[in-house]
Amino acid sequence: MSTFSLKLPESLLLRLEQESRARRLTKSAVVRAALERELELAKSACATSCYDLARDLAGSVRKKLPKDLATHSKYMEGFGR
């Protein structure tokens, strides 16, 4: 295992020490676990697309809308103002 140095504000170091005592783990083990959780969350957040989040809404509009709604200048007038 490699060594890595880290500077922490006193308040965060105090919380780390309290957590390591409560869990009966080394400070390094607590930091590794927290870092692994954070990186896993970031990885899963990046893997989720906008479509994945709104999949249940896709195709839910039943009204007849113009096919060129997003490109026709008539419908885009005043958009973004």
MMTF fields as JSON, N, C-alpha, C and O atoms, coordinates in Angstrom:
{
  "mmtfVersion": "1.0.0",
  "mmtfProducer": "UNKNOWN",
  "numBonds": 323,
  "numAtoms": 324,
  "numGroups": 81,
  "numChains": 1,
  "numModels": 1,
  "chainsPerModel": [1],
  "groupsPerChain": [81],
  "chainIdList": ["A"],
  "bondAtomList": [4, 2, 8, 6, 12, 10, 16, 14, 20, 18, 24, 22, 28, 26, 32, 30, 36, 34, 40, 38, 44, 42, 48, 46, 52, 50, 56, 54, 60, 58, 64, 62, 68, 66, 72, 70, 76, 74, 80, 78, 84, 82, 88, 86, 92, 90, 96, 94, 100, 98, 104, 102, 108, 106, 112, 110, 116, 114, 120, 118, 124, 122, 128, 126, 132, 130, 136, 134, 140, 138, 144, 142, 148, 146, 152, 150, 156, 154, 160, 158, 164, 162, 168, 166, 172, 170, 176, 174, 180, 178, 184, 182, 188, 186, 192, 190, 196, 194, 200, 198, 204, 202, 208, 206, 212, 210, 216, 214, 220, 218, 224, 222, 228, 226, 232, 230, 236, 234, 240, 238, 244, 242, 248, 246, 252, 250, 256, 254, 260, 258, 264, 262, 268, 266, 272, 270, 276, 274, 280, 278, 284, 282, 288, 286, 292, 290, 296, 294, 300, 298, 304, 302, 308, 306, 312, 310, 316, 314, 320, 318],
  "bondOrderList": [1, 1, 1, 1, 1, 1, 1, 1, 1, 1, 1, 1, 1, 1, 1, 1, 1, 1, 1, 1, 1, 1, 1, 1, 1, 1, 1, 1, 1, 1, 1, 1, 1, 1, 1, 1, 1, 1, 1, 1, 1, 1, 1, 1, 1, 1, 1, 1, 1, 1, 1, 1, 1, 1, 1, 1, 1, 1, 1, 1, 1, 1, 1, 1, 1, 1, 1, 1, 1, 1, 1, 1, 1, 1, 1, 1, 1, 1, 1, 1],
  "groupList": [{"groupName": "MET", "atomNameList": ["N", "CA", "C", "O"], "elementList": ["N", "C", "C", "O"], "formalChargeList": [0, 0, 0, 0], "bondAtomList": [1, 0, 2, 1, 3, 2], "bondOrderList": [1, 1, 2], "singleLetterCode": "M", "chemCompType": "L-PEPTIDE LINKING"}, {"groupName": "SER", "atomNameList": ["N", "CA", "C", "O"], "elementList": ["N", "C", "C", "O"], "formalChargeList": [0, 0, 0, 0], "bondAtomList": [1, 0, 2, 1, 3, 2], "bondOrderList": [1, 1, 2], "singleLetterCode": "S", "chemCompType": "L-PEPTIDE LINKING"}, {"groupName": "THR", "atomNameList": ["N", "CA", "C", "O"], "elementList": ["N", "C", "C", "O"], "formalChargeList": [0, 0, 0, 0], "bondAtomList": [1, 0, 2, 1, 3, 2], "bondOrderList": [1, 1, 2], "singleLetterCode": "T", "chemCompType": "L-PEPTIDE LINKING"}, {"groupName": "PHE", "atomNameList": ["N", "CA", "C", "O"], "elementList": ["N", "C", "C", "O"], "formalChargeList": [0, 0, 0, 0], "bondAtomList": [1, 0, 2, 1, 3, 2], "bondOrderList": [1, 1, 2], "singleLetterCode": "F", "chemCompType": "L-PEPTIDE LINKING"}, {"groupName": "LEU", "atomNameList": ["N", "CA", "C", "O"], "elementList": ["N", "C", "C", "O"], "formalChargeList": [0, 0, 0, 0], "bondAtomList": [1, 0, 2, 1, 3, 2], "bondOrderList": [1, 1, 2], "singleLetterCode": "L", "chemCompType": "L-PEPTIDE LINKING"}, {"groupName": "LYS", "atomNameList": ["N", "CA", "C", "O"], "elementList": ["N", "C", "C", "O"], "formalChargeList": [0, 0, 0, 0], "bondAtomList": [1, 0, 2, 1, 3, 2], "bondOrderList": [1, 1, 2], "singleLetterCode": "K", "chemCompType": "L-PEPTIDE LINKING"}, {"groupName": "PRO", "atomNameList": ["N", "CA", "C", "O"], "elementList": ["N", "C", "C", "O"], "formalChargeList": [0, 0, 0, 0], "bondAtomList": [1, 0, 2, 1, 3, 2], "bondOrderList": [1, 1, 2], "singleLetterCode": "P", "chemCompType": "L-PEPTIDE LINKING"}, {"groupName": "GLU", "atomNameList": ["N", "CA", "C", "O"], "elementList": ["N", "C", "C", "O"], "formalChargeList": [0, 0, 0, 0], "bondAtomList": [1, 0, 2, 1, 3, 2], "bondOrderList": [1, 1, 2], "singleLetterCode": "E", "chemCompType": "L-PEPTIDE LINKING"}, {"groupName": "ARG", "atomNameList": ["N", "CA", "C", "O"], "elementList": ["N", "C", "C", "O"], "formalChargeList": [0, 0, 0, 0], "bondAtomList": [1, 0, 2, 1, 3, 2], "bondOrderList": [1, 1, 2], "singleLetterCode": "R", "chemCompType": "L-PEPTIDE LINKING"}, {"groupName": "GLN", "atomNameList": ["N", "CA", "C", "O"], "elementList": ["N", "C", "C", "O"], "formalChargeList": [0, 0, 0, 0], "bondAtomList": [1, 0, 2, 1, 3, 2], "bondOrderList": [1, 1, 2], "singleLetterCode": "Q", "chemCompType": "L-PEPTIDE LINKING"}, {"groupName": "ALA", "atomNameList": ["N", "CA", "C", "O"], "elementList": ["N", "C", "C", "O"], "formalChargeList": [0, 0, 0, 0], "bondAtomList": [1, 0, 2, 1, 3, 2], "bondOrderList": [1, 1, 2], "singleLetterCode": "A", "chemCompType": "L-PEPTIDE LINKING"}, {"groupName": "VAL", "atomNameList": ["N", "CA", "C", "O"], "elementList": ["N", "C", "C", "O"], "formalChargeList": [0, 0, 0, 0], "bondAtomList": [1, 0, 2, 1, 3, 2], "bondOrderList": [1, 1, 2], "singleLetterCode": "V", "chemCompType": "L-PEPTIDE LINKING"}, {"groupName": "CYS", "atomNameList": ["N", "CA", "C", "O"], "elementList": ["N", "C", "C", "O"], "formalChargeList": [0, 0, 0, 0], "bondAtomList": [1, 0, 2, 1, 3, 2], "bondOrderList": [1, 1, 2], "singleLetterCode": "C", "chemCompType": "L-PEPTIDE LINKING"}, {"groupName": "TYR", "atomNameList": ["N", "CA", "C", "O"], "elementList": ["N", "C", "C", "O"], "formalChargeList": [0, 0, 0, 0], "bondAtomList": [1, 0, 2, 1, 3, 2], "bondOrderList": [1, 1, 2], "singleLetterCode": "Y", "chemCompType": "L-PEPTIDE LINKING"}, {"groupName": "ASP", "atomNameList": ["N", "CA", "C", "O"], "elementList": ["N", "C", "C", "O"], "formalChargeList": [0, 0, 0, 0], "bondAtomList": [1, 0, 2, 1, 3, 2], "bondOrderList": [1, 1, 2], "singleLetterCode": "D", "chemCompType": "L-PEPTIDE LINKING"}, {"groupName": "GLY", "atomNameList": ["N", "CA", "C", "O"], "elementList": ["N", "C", "C", "O"], "formalChargeList": [0, 0, 0, 0], "bondAtomList": [1, 0, 2, 1, 3, 2], "bondOrderList": [1, 1, 2], "singleLetterCode": "G", "chemCompType": "PEPTIDE LINKING"}, {"groupName": "HIS", "atomNameList": ["N", "CA", "C", "O"], "elementList": ["N", "C", "C", "O"], "formalChargeList": [0, 0, 0, 0], "bondAtomList": [1, 0, 2, 1, 3, 2], "bondOrderList": [1, 1, 2], "singleLetterCode": "H", "chemCompType": "L-PEPTIDE LINKING"}],
  "groupTypeList": [0, 1, 2, 3, 1, 4, 5, 4, 6, 7, 1, 4, 4, 4, 8, 4, 7, 9, 7, 1, 8, 10, 8, 8, 4, 2, 5, 1, 10, 11, 11, 8, 10, 10, 4, 7, 8, 7, 4, 7, 4, 10, 5, 1, 10, 12, 10, 2, 1, 12, 13, 14, 4, 10, 8, 14, 4, 10, 15, 1, 11, 8, 5, 5, 4, 6, 5, 14, 4, 10, 2, 16, 1, 5, 13, 0, 7, 15, 3, 15, 8],
  "groupIdList": [1, 2, 3, 4, 5, 6, 7, 8, 9, 10, 11, 12, 13, 14, 15, 16, 17, 18, 19, 20, 21, 22, 23, 24, 25, 26, 27, 28, 29, 30, 31, 32, 33, 34, 35, 36, 37, 38, 39, 40, 41, 42, 43, 44, 45, 46, 47, 48, 49, 50, 51, 52, 53, 54, 55, 56, 57, 58, 59, 60, 61, 62, 63, 64, 65, 66, 67, 68, 69, 70, 71, 72, 73, 74, 75, 76, 77, 78, 79, 80, 81],
  "secStructList": [7, 7, 7, 7, 7, 7, 7, 7, 7, 2, 2, 2, 2, 2, 2, 2, 2, 2, 2, 2, 2, 2, 2, 6, 7, 7, 2, 2, 2, 2, 2, 2, 2, 2, 2, 2, 2, 2, 2, 2, 2, 2, 2, 2, 2, 2, 2, 7, 7, 2, 2, 2, 2, 2, 4, 4, 4, 6, 6, 7, 7, 7, 1, 7, 7, 7, 6, 6, 6, 6, 6, 7, 2, 2, 2, 2, 6, 6, 6, 6, 7],
  "xCoordList": [0.849, 0.0, 0.895, 1.925, 0.495, 1.27, 0.859, -0.231, 1.76, 1.499, 1.104, 1.621, 0.181, -0.327, -0.462, -1.042, 0.061, -0.053, -1.267, -1.654, -1.858, -3.066, -3.077, -2.784, -3.412, -3.548, -5.025, -5.839, -5.371, -6.764, -6.886, -5.975, -7.998, -8.241, -8.437, -8.854, -8.136, -8.205, -9.578, -9.673, -10.638, -11.992, -12.269, -12.909, -11.786, -11.982, -11.121, -11.55, -9.924, -9.044, -9.664, -9.596, -10.258, -10.915, -12.071, -12.226, -12.876, -13.984, -13.468, -14.059, -12.369, -11.764, -11.287, -11.508, -10.638, -10.159, -11.321, -11.244, -12.396, -13.575, -14.202, -14.583, -14.301, -14.893, -14.022, -14.536, -12.721, -11.838, -11.903, -11.854, -12.012, -12.163, -13.501, -13.57, -14.571, -15.9, -15.981, -16.633, -15.321, -15.343, -14.244, -14.237, -13.328, -12.153, -11.341, -10.941, -11.12, -10.313, -9.244, -9.335, -8.24, -7.223, -7.82, -8.812, -7.206, -7.652, -7.516, -8.365, -6.457, -6.251, -7.386, -7.84, -7.849, -8.941, -10.232, -10.981, -10.493, -11.703, -11.625, -12.612, -10.481, -10.31, -10.439, -11.083, -9.842, -9.962, -11.42, -11.871, -12.156, -13.564, -14.389, -15.225, -14.152, -14.888, -14.546, -15.43, -13.293, -12.866, -13.456, -13.899, -13.464, -14.057, -15.549, -16.042, -16.271, -17.699, -17.923, -18.787, -17.15, -17.297, -17.017, -17.752, -15.966, -15.629, -16.654, -16.922, -17.235, -18.275, -19.541, -20.192, -19.888, -21.047, -20.839, -21.746, -19.636, -19.331, -19.395, -19.875, -18.918, -18.933, -20.363, -20.696, -21.208, -22.59, -23.375, -24.279, -23.04, -23.717, -23.379, -24.24, -22.142, -21.723, -22.327, -22.531, -22.617, -23.145, -24.634, -25.17, -25.296, -26.714, -26.912, -26.441, -27.608, -27.857, -29.167, -29.964, -29.363, -30.612, -31.787, -32.844, -31.594, -32.653, -32.98, -34.149, -31.948, -32.181, -33.038, -33.903, -32.792, -33.548, -34.999, -35.879, -35.259, -36.606, -37.223, -38.17, -36.697, -37.153, -38.667, -39.327, -39.206, -40.638, -41.494, -42.689, -40.896, -41.637, -41.577, -42.407, -40.619, -40.44, -41.695, -42.164, -42.221, -43.4, -44.702, -45.738, -44.669, -45.885, -46.809, -47.955, -46.35, -47.184, -47.999, -47.442, -49.299, -50.193, -50.779, -51.359, -50.628, -51.194, -50.466, -49.3, -51.171, -50.539, -49.765, -50.343, -48.475, -47.598, -46.945, -46.777, -46.572, -45.884, -44.559, -43.876, -44.196, -42.947, -41.722, -40.656, -41.856, -40.709, -40.766, -40.285, -41.335, -41.534, -40.225, -40.214, -39.148, -37.888, -37.05, -36.05, -37.438, -36.585, -37.283, -36.612, -38.576, -39.309, -39.254, -39.545, -38.883, -38.719, -40.026, -40.002, -41.155, -42.457, -42.626, -43.15, -42.194, -42.345, -41.235, -41.383, -40.141, -38.981, -39.014, -38.154, -39.966, -40.046, -40.175, -41.07, -39.285, -39.309, -38.702, -38.656, -38.236, -37.651, -36.366, -35.517, -36.229, -35.023, -35.034, -34.036, -36.132, -36.208, -36.882, -37.043],
  "yCoordList": [-1.17, 0.0, 1.235, 1.266, 2.244, 3.479, 4.449, 4.352, 5.391, 6.426, 7.712, 8.038, 8.434, 9.677, 10.677, 10.348, 11.896, 12.931, 13.804, 14.032, 14.288, 15.076, 16.14, 15.851, 17.365, 18.442, 18.629, 18.737, 18.667, 18.831, 19.995, 20.245, 20.714, 21.73, 21.036, 19.88, 21.741, 21.16, 20.566, 19.494, 21.25, 20.766, 19.419, 18.549, 19.249, 17.999, 16.886, 15.735, 17.234, 16.257, 15.773, 14.584, 16.664, 16.286, 15.318, 14.319, 15.615, 14.724, 13.364, 12.333, 13.359, 12.105, 11.28, 10.07, 11.927, 11.221, 10.647, 9.517, 11.417, 10.935, 9.733, 8.753, 9.818, 8.723, 7.469, 6.356, 7.651, 6.482, 5.802, 4.575, 6.589, 5.996, 5.275, 4.182, 5.894, 5.295, 3.974, 3.032, 3.911, 2.688, 1.699, 0.551, 2.161, 1.354, 0.95, -0.202, 1.942, 1.786, 2.863, 3.852, 2.661, 3.711, 4.863, 4.695, 6.028, 7.182, 6.874, 7.269, 6.176, 5.811, 4.949, 5.144, 4.0, 3.121, 3.907, 3.654, 4.851, 5.673, 6.54, 6.661, 7.135, 7.977, 7.133, 7.564, 5.936, 5.053, 4.699, 4.754, 4.337, 3.964, 5.138, 4.968, 6.328, 7.515, 7.858, 8.226, 7.742, 8.038, 7.03, 7.406, 5.765, 4.751, 5.009, 4.899, 5.35, 5.662, 6.858, 6.822, 7.909, 9.127, 8.875, 9.356, 8.129, 7.845, 6.93, 7.062, 6.004, 5.13, 5.933, 5.702, 6.868, 7.734, 8.578, 8.726, 9.131, 9.958, 9.121, 9.59, 7.899, 7.001, 6.673, 6.714, 6.35, 5.995, 7.213, 7.076, 8.407, 9.626, 9.923, 10.372, 9.68, 9.922, 8.902, 9.202, 7.708, 6.649, 6.855, 6.21, 7.724, 7.966, 9.112, 10.227, 8.822, 9.854, 10.585, 10.148, 11.679, 12.434, 11.548, 11.572, 10.775, 9.873, 8.84, 8.53, 8.307, 7.333, 7.932, 7.259, 9.192, 9.852, 10.12, 10.114, 10.353, 10.707, 9.64, 9.92, 8.435, 7.357, 7.143, 6.904, 7.23, 6.996, 8.092, 7.893, 9.235, 10.33, 10.282, 10.898, 9.565, 9.52, 8.957, 7.874, 9.697, 9.268, 9.453, 8.939, 10.171, 10.32, 11.428, 11.505, 12.279, 13.348, 12.771, 12.328, 12.777, 12.168, 13.193, 12.814, 14.473, 15.505, 15.517, 15.133, 15.961, 16.089, 17.401, 18.488, 17.272, 18.438, 18.489, 17.457, 19.691, 19.803, 19.05, 19.038, 18.419, 17.654, 18.558, 18.112, 19.803, 20.718, 21.705, 22.831, 21.309, 22.19, 22.824, 23.996, 22.078, 22.575, 23.357, 23.968, 23.349, 24.007, 25.117, 25.998, 25.095, 26.084, 27.444, 27.54, 28.479, 29.812, 30.347, 31.128, 29.937, 30.368, 29.96, 30.737, 28.771, 28.262, 28.727, 28.69, 29.157, 29.575, 31.062, 31.54, 31.799, 33.24, 33.542, 33.024, 34.373, 34.765, 33.742, 33.972, 32.617, 31.589, 32.106, 32.692, 31.892, 32.288, 33.715, 34.178, 34.402, 35.788, 35.832, 36.909],
  "zCoordList": [0.0, 0.0, 0.0, 0.673, -0.757, -0.845, 0.251, 0.814, 0.544, 1.541, 0.834, -0.235, 1.45, 0.883, 2.022, 3.057, 1.857, 2.884, 2.615, 1.469, 3.702, 3.582, 4.669, 5.829, 4.297, 5.274, 5.568, 4.651, 6.853, 7.271, 8.228, 9.017, 8.175, 9.196, 10.547, 10.606, 11.606, 12.953, 13.247, 13.845, 12.834, 13.121, 12.45, 13.04, 11.215, 10.506, 11.101, 11.185, 11.507, 12.153, 13.459, 13.77, 14.214, 15.464, 15.189, 15.891, 14.171, 13.815, 13.358, 13.679, 12.61, 12.154, 13.343, 13.391, 14.292, 15.479, 16.279, 16.761, 16.423, 17.151, 16.443, 17.084, 15.155, 14.376, 14.438, 14.553, 14.361, 14.411, 15.783, 15.868, 16.847, 18.184, 18.315, 18.878, 17.791, 17.888, 17.127, 17.575, 15.984, 15.169, 15.555, 15.111, 16.38, 16.768, 15.534, 15.366, 14.694, 13.484, 13.478, 14.205, 12.657, 12.503, 11.708, 10.999, 11.834, 11.048, 9.561, 8.762, 9.191, 7.787, 7.261, 6.133, 8.064, 7.639, 7.451, 6.508, 8.336, 8.224, 6.966, 6.241, 6.703, 5.511, 4.248, 3.291, 4.221, 3.054, 2.782, 1.638, 3.827, 3.662, 3.141, 2.253, 3.694, 3.256, 1.807, 1.034, 1.441, 0.079, -0.904, -1.989, -0.53, -1.396, -1.603, -2.725, -0.537, -0.659, -1.577, -2.453, -1.375, -2.166, -3.644, -4.506, -3.936, -5.328, -5.976, -7.17, -5.219, -5.755, -6.061, -7.081, -5.186, -5.437, -6.686, -7.505, -6.826, -7.997, -9.271, -10.304, -9.198, -10.357, -10.761, -11.946, -9.794, -10.111, -10.591, -11.415, -10.086, -10.533, -11.987, -12.743, -12.384, -13.769, -14.713, -15.889, -14.23, -15.077, -15.376, -16.278, -14.65, -14.842, -15.833, -15.613, -16.911, -17.918, -17.617, -16.788, -18.294, -18.158, -18.571, -17.941, -19.62, -20.063, -18.982, -18.751, -18.32, -17.252, -16.14, -15.58, -15.83, -14.768, -15.159, -14.299, -16.445, -16.894, -17.794, -18.528, -17.742, -18.617, -18.527, -19.539, -17.323, -17.149, -17.796, -18.011, -18.104, -18.73, -20.253, -20.922, -20.801, -22.254, -22.916, -22.566, -23.864, -24.592, -23.84, -24.264, -22.741, -21.936, -22.434, -21.991, -23.331, -23.876, -25.023, -26.027, -24.873, -25.859, -26.843, -27.861, -26.54, -27.409, -28.748, -28.844, -29.768, -31.083, -31.115, -31.108, -31.15, -31.205, -32.572, -33.222, -33.016, -34.311, -34.27, -33.246, -35.398, -35.464, -35.38, -34.954, -35.773, -35.785, -34.623, -34.751, -33.51, -32.363, -31.867, -31.489, -31.864, -31.312, -32.315, -31.936, -33.582, -34.573, -35.357, -35.896, -35.428, -36.23, -35.524, -34.332, -36.257, -35.667, -35.082, -34.131, -35.636, -35.13, -33.661, -32.862, -33.307, -31.951, -31.015, -29.794, -31.589, -30.788, -30.465, -29.726, -30.988, -30.776, -29.283, -28.614, -28.77, -27.353, -26.408, -25.2, -26.934, -26.083, -25.427, -26.098, -24.144, -23.427, -22.891, -22.338, -23.049, -22.563, -21.234, -20.658]
}
